[in-house]
Amino acid sequence: MTTHVELEKHYTERYDEASRLGSTIKGRLELARVQDLLSRYLPPPPAAVADIGGGPGVHASWLRHRGYDVQLIDPVERHIAQATEIGISAVQGDARELPWDDEEFDAAFVAGPMYHLREAADRRLALLEAIRVTKLGGFVAVVAINRAANLIGSTLTNTLIERERAVSEILRDGFSPDNDRMAQTTYHTVAQLRSELTNVGLRGVTIHGLTGPGGWLTVMIDAHYRGRLLPDSLLEPDPLRTALECARLADRYPDLVQVSSLLFGVGQRA
């Protein structure tokens, strides 16, 4: 089964990516932090941004409403239909062979390909393509999943015993064929992500803890309430506010990147 077929099945039959970032506190934290960090690195609108592996267009929609010229590409047919429906210019395709011209964009954002391309050689191709379509001096930002995330998350939600084999394989290899959470997913260490970004020629590479230490608060609350989105007034203080403040404080201390479930890497095209 090819990678694209697995992803199509996963995101069409099992998983609604369009609602993920708004339906749980964890998702809302991820969304807010992506916006935090993209705002730090993107040039002002109306700059052109390539959203590579952009799914159903949640991030692209935010960028578009801020005045950016956004073009999205994703391998999943359902995602392209969802992105188009909300007014995003979207095309179905492969991050390893982008349909755009050299230096067409002021910046590129690469999320899904970094964790859905299992082979390092394929991730390298995707990064080189993102660099190719980005202007000199422009930033390329990526999202990756921390290799330790399954160990910590499964422990906090008391599911480690039933997932021990998959978690052990992910810790050892960065991948598990027994992973029932996400299709065709690879997991990075911080050093590995930094190396992959540096080795394709990006300069000034910085790795941020996307969800930060506070992300684990959202994992526990979502697990307790079984992913139901709670009214802001139910928990006081608002756990999203707490988690955001924690992630922003942790940004000042690079050693704390290691405890974030999601990683945000960024570098500049030389």
C-alpha positions in Angstrom: 0.0 0.0 0.0 1.5 3.4 -1.0 1.8 6.2 1.5 -0.8 8.3 -0.3 -3.3 5.4 -0.2 -2.8 5.0 3.5 -3.2 8.7 4.1 -6.3 8.9 2.0 -7.9 6.1 3.9 -6.8 7.5 7.3 -8.1 11.0 6.7 -11.2 10.0 4.8 -12.5 7.1 6.9 -11.0 7.5 10.4 -9.9 11.0 11.1 -11.5 14.5 10.5 -8.5 16.8 10.2 -10.8 19.8 9.5 -12.2 19.7 13.1 -9.1 18.6 15.0 -7.7 22.0 15.8 -10.9 23.3 17.2 -12.5 20.3 18.9 -10.1 19.8 21.8 -8.1 22.0 24.1 -4.9 20.3 22.8 -5.9 21.2 19.2 -6.7 24.8 20.1 -3.3 25.1 21.8 -1.6 23.8 18.7 -3.5 26.2 16.5 -2.7 29.2 18.7 1.0 28.4 18.9 1.3 27.9 15.1 -0.1 31.3 14.7 2.2 32.7 17.4 5.3 31.3 15.7 4.3 32.0 12.1 3.6 35.6 13.1 7.1 35.8 14.4 8.8 34.7 11.2 6.6 35.6 8.3 7.1 38.8 6.4 4.0 41.2 6.5 1.1 40.6 4.2 0.5 40.4 1.3 3.5 38.1 1.1 3.0 34.8 -0.7 3.1 31.7 1.5 3.2 28.0 0.4 1.2 25.8 2.7 2.7 22.4 1.9 0.7 19.4 3.3 -1.8 22.0 4.5 -4.7 19.6 5.0 -8.1 21.1 4.8 -6.8 24.6 5.0 -7.1 25.6 8.7 -3.8 27.5 8.8 -4.2 28.7 5.2 -7.5 30.2 6.1 -6.0 32.2 9.0 -3.2 33.4 6.8 -5.6 34.4 4.0 -7.7 36.4 6.4 -4.6 38.2 7.5 -4.0 39.3 4.0 -1.5 36.7 2.8 -1.5 35.2 -0.7 -1.7 31.5 0.2 -1.3 28.4 -2.1 -2.0 25.0 -0.5 -1.0 21.5 -1.6 -2.0 18.2 0.0 -2.1 14.6 -1.2 -5.6 13.9 0.2 -8.5 14.5 -2.1 -10.9 15.2 0.8 -8.6 17.9 2.1 -8.4 19.7 -1.2 -12.2 19.7 -1.4 -12.5 21.1 2.1 -9.9 23.8 1.5 -11.4 24.8 -1.8 -14.8 25.0 -0.1 -13.6 27.7 2.3 -12.0 29.7 -0.5 -8.4 28.5 -0.4 -6.4 28.1 -3.6 -5.6 24.4 -3.3 -4.2 21.6 -5.5 -3.8 17.9 -4.9 -0.1 16.8 -5.1 3.1 15.6 -3.6 5.4 17.6 -1.4 8.4 15.9 -3.0 7.4 17.4 -6.4 5.8 20.8 -6.1 4.0 22.3 -9.0 5.3 25.8 -8.4 8.1 27.9 -9.9 11.5 28.6 -8.3 11.4 31.4 -5.7 7.6 31.8 -6.2 6.9 32.3 -2.5 8.2 34.6 0.3 7.9 31.7 2.8 6.9 28.1 3.1 5.1 26.2 5.8 5.6 22.4 5.8 3.6 20.4 8.4 2.2 17.0 7.3 5.2 15.9 5.1 7.6 16.0 8.0 5.7 13.3 9.9 3.9 11.4 7.1 7.0 10.8 5.0 8.7 7.9 6.8 12.0 7.8 4.9 14.6 10.5 5.6 15.4 10.7 1.9 11.7 11.6 1.1 11.7 14.3 3.8 14.9 15.7 2.4 13.2 15.9 -1.1 10.2 17.7 0.4 12.5 20.2 2.2 14.6 20.8 -0.9 11.4 21.5 -2.8 10.1 23.9 -0.2 13.5 25.7 -0.3 13.4 25.8 -4.1 10.0 27.6 -4.2 11.0 30.0 -1.5 12.8 33.3 -2.3 16.3 33.9 -1.0 16.2 35.1 2.6 12.7 33.6 3.1 11.9 31.3 6.0 10.9 27.7 5.7 9.0 26.5 8.8 8.1 22.9 9.6 6.1 20.9 12.2 7.3 17.6 13.5 6.2 15.2 16.3 8.6 14.6 19.2 9.7 11.0 19.5 9.0 11.0 23.2 5.4 12.2 22.8 3.9 8.8 22.8 5.7 7.7 25.9 4.7 10.7 27.9 1.2 11.0 26.5 0.4 7.3 27.0 1.7 7.4 30.6 -0.4 10.5 31.4 -3.6 8.9 29.9 -2.8 5.5 31.5 -2.7 3.7 28.2 1.0 2.8 28.1 0.5 -0.8 29.0 -1.7 -1.5 26.1 0.5 0.5 23.7 3.9 -0.5 25.1 5.1 -2.3 22.0 4.3 0.6 19.6 5.7 3.1 22.1 8.9 1.1 22.4 9.3 0.9 18.6 8.7 4.6 18.2 11.3 5.4 20.9 13.9 3.1 19.2 13.2 3.7 15.5 11.0 6.8 15.3 8.3 4.6 13.7 6.0 1.7 14.5 4.0 -0.5 12.2 1.7 -1.1 15.2 0.9 2.5 15.7 -2.9 2.8 15.7 -3.0 6.5 16.3 -1.8 8.0 13.0 -1.2 6.4 9.6 2.3 6.3 8.2 3.8 8.5 10.9 7.5 9.2 11.8 8.7 10.9 15.0 11.7 13.1 15.4 14.2 13.8 18.2 15.1 17.5 18.5 18.6 16.8 17.3 17.3 14.8 14.3 15.0 17.6 13.2 17.7 20.2 13.6 20.1 18.0 11.5 17.5 17.5 8.7 16.9 21.2 8.4 20.6 22.2 8.6 21.6 19.5 6.1 19.4 20.9 3.3 21.2 24.3 3.7 18.8 26.3 5.8 20.7 28.8 8.0 20.0 30.0 11.5 17.9 26.9 12.3 15.8 27.2 15.5 13.7 24.5 17.1 10.7 25.6 19.2 8.6 23.6 21.5 5.3 24.1 19.6 3.0 22.9 22.4 5.5 23.3 25.2 5.4 21.7 28.6 1.8 23.1 29.0 0.7 20.8 26.2 0.6 17.9 28.6 -2.1 19.8 30.7 -4.3 19.8 27.7 -3.7 16.1 27.0 -4.8 15.2 30.5 -7.9 17.4 30.5 -8.9 16.1 27.0 -8.4 12.6 28.2 -10.5 13.1 31.3 -13.4 14.7 29.4 -12.9 12.3 26.4 -12.1 15.1 23.9 -15.3 17.1 24.5 -14.8 20.8 24.0 -15.6 22.4 27.3 -17.1 25.8 27.9 -14.5 28.4 28.9 -16.3 28.9 32.2 -16.2 25.3 33.2 -12.6 25.3 34.3 -11.0 28.3 36.0 -8.5 29.5 35.1 -8.9 28.6 31.5 -6.5 25.6 30.8 -5.8 26.9 27.3 -4.6 30.2 28.7 -2.4 28.4 31.2 -0.9 26.1 28.5 -0.3 29.0 26.1 1.4 31.0 28.8 3.6 28.0 29.7 4.6 27.4 26.1 5.5 31.1 25.7 7.6 31.2 28.8 9.3 27.9 27.8 10.3 29.5 24.5 12.9 31.5 26.4 14.7 28.3 27.6 15.9 26.1 24.7 16.4 23.1 27.0 12.6 22.9 27.5 12.0 22.1 23.8 12.7 18.4 24.7 9.4 18.1 26.6 7.1 19.5 24.0 5.0 16.9 22.1 5.2 18.9 18.9 8.2 20.7 17.5 8.3 23.8 15.3 11.5 24.1 13.3 12.4 27.1 11.2 15.4 28.2 9.1 16.2 30.8 6.4 17.0 30.1 2.8 20.6 31.1 2.2 
